[in-house]
Amino acid sequence: MAKTPRRSGENRLADRIRRARRLAQMTQAQLATYCSVRPSAVAQWEARDGTSPHVENLVKIALATSVAFEWLATGRGAARVTLETPAADLQAFAQDLDEERLLQVFRRVPYARRSQLVQLIEALLG
C-alpha cells in the first residue's frame, strides 16, 4: 500500500497557526504571552511534527490574530474575520431597566397618541 504524501501549505494546523501569527504580525513570544504559555509551546504548535494546542489555546490564538476559529481549527472557510456590518446596533436596544420600562409603557400607548407622548417628553427635556 502506497503512502499518501503529506500535503503542504495550510492543510496542517501548524501551518495555519504560523500563518495566523504572521498575518497579525506577531512574534512567537508575543503570541505565547497572549496565550499564557511559554514561547517554546508556540514553536511546538508551529513545528511539522510538533504538539497541537488545546481547544482553549486555539480560541486564544484565533482571538489574538483575528482569524476565524473554524478556519484555524479545521482549515475550512475564510481565514480572516470581517465584521463590516454588525449583527445588531446596540444603541437600538434599551440601555438600562428604566429605558426598558419606558419602552414597555410606550408600546401600550395607542398608536394615534404616541406622537403626542413623544412631543410631551421632548417638551419636558426643553
TAMOQUI-V547637 format. One record per residue. N is the residue number from 1. RES is the residue in three letters. SS is DSSP state (~ for helix, > for strand, _ for the rest). PHI is phi in radians with two decimals (* if undefined). D_LAST is the distance of its C-alpha to the last C-alpha in whole Angstrom. Layout:
n,res,ss,phi,d_last
N,RES,SS,PHI,D_LAST
N,RES,SS,PHI,D_LAST
This chain:
n,res,ss,phi,d_last
1,MET,_,*,85
2,ALA,_,-1.38,83
3,LYS,_,-1.34,80
4,THR,_,-1.35,77
5,PRO,_,-1.12,76
6,ARG,_,-1.25,72
7,ARG,_,-1.35,70
8,SER,_,-1.77,68
9,GLY,~,1.44,65
10,GLU,~,-1.68,61
11,ASN,~,-1.40,63
12,ARG,_,-1.79,64
13,LEU,~,-0.98,61
14,ALA,~,-1.01,62
15,ASP,~,-1.19,62
16,ARG,~,-1.20,58
17,ILE,~,-1.09,57
18,ARG,~,-1.05,59
19,ARG,~,-1.11,57
20,ALA,~,-1.05,53
21,ARG,~,-1.10,54
22,ARG,~,-1.21,55
23,LEU,~,-1.04,52
24,ALA,_,-1.45,50
25,GLN,_,0.95,52
26,MET,_,-1.94,53
27,THR,_,-1.51,56
28,GLN,~,-1.06,58
29,ALA,~,-1.13,57
30,GLN,~,-1.14,53
31,LEU,~,-1.13,53
32,ALA,~,-1.05,55
33,THR,~,-1.06,53
34,TYR,~,-1.08,50
35,CYS,~,-1.54,52
36,SER,_,1.04,53
37,VAL,_,-2.27,57
38,ARG,_,-1.39,60
39,PRO,~,-0.98,60
40,SER,~,-1.13,63
41,ALA,~,-1.17,62
42,VAL,~,-1.13,60
43,ALA,~,-1.05,63
44,GLN,~,-1.13,65
45,TRP,~,-1.08,62
46,GLU,~,-1.61,63
47,ALA,_,-1.33,66
48,ARG,_,-0.95,69
49,ASP,_,-2.01,70
50,GLY,_,-1.45,67
51,THR,_,-1.46,66
52,SER,_,-1.81,62
53,PRO,_,-1.25,59
54,HIS,_,-1.19,58
55,VAL,~,-0.99,55
56,GLU,~,-1.02,53
57,ASN,~,-1.31,54
58,LEU,~,-1.07,53
59,VAL,~,-1.08,50
60,LYS,~,-1.08,49
61,ILE,~,-1.09,51
62,ALA,~,-1.06,49
63,LEU,~,-1.17,46
64,ALA,~,-1.13,47
65,THR,~,-1.85,48
66,SER,_,1.01,46
67,VAL,>,-1.93,48
68,ALA,_,-1.26,48
69,PHE,~,-1.03,50
70,GLU,~,-1.04,52
71,TRP,~,-1.10,53
72,LEU,~,-1.07,54
73,ALA,~,-1.32,56
74,THR,~,-2.13,58
75,GLY,_,1.53,58
76,ARG,_,-1.61,56
77,GLY,_,1.46,53
78,ALA,_,-1.38,51
79,ALA,_,-1.26,51
80,ARG,>,-1.50,48
81,VAL,_,-1.62,45
82,THR,_,-2.12,42
83,LEU,_,-2.13,38
84,GLU,_,-1.18,37
85,THR,_,-2.07,35
86,PRO,_,-1.13,33
87,ALA,_,-1.13,34
88,ALA,_,-2.67,31
89,ASP,_,-1.56,27
90,LEU,~,-1.12,26
91,GLN,~,-1.24,23
92,ALA,~,-1.42,23
93,PHE,_,-1.94,24
94,ALA,_,-1.02,22
95,GLN,_,-1.61,22
96,ASP,_,-2.72,23
97,LEU,~,-1.15,24
98,ASP,~,-1.13,20
99,GLU,~,-1.11,19
100,GLU,~,-1.14,23
101,ARG,~,-1.09,22
102,LEU,~,-1.06,19
103,LEU,~,-1.12,21
104,GLN,~,-1.11,24
105,VAL,~,-1.17,22
106,PHE,~,-1.03,20
107,ARG,~,-1.19,24
108,ARG,~,-1.48,25
109,VAL,_,-1.27,23
110,PRO,_,-0.99,25
111,TYR,~,-0.94,24
112,ALA,~,-1.15,23
113,ARG,~,-1.78,20
114,ARG,~,-1.05,19
115,SER,~,-1.05,17
116,GLN,~,-1.10,15
117,LEU,~,-1.12,14
118,VAL,~,-1.08,13
119,GLN,~,-1.08,11
120,LEU,~,-1.10,10
121,ILE,~,-1.12,9
122,GLU,~,-1.09,6
123,ALA,~,-1.15,5
124,LEU,~,-1.11,5
125,LEU,~,-1.35,4
126,GLY,_,1.60,0
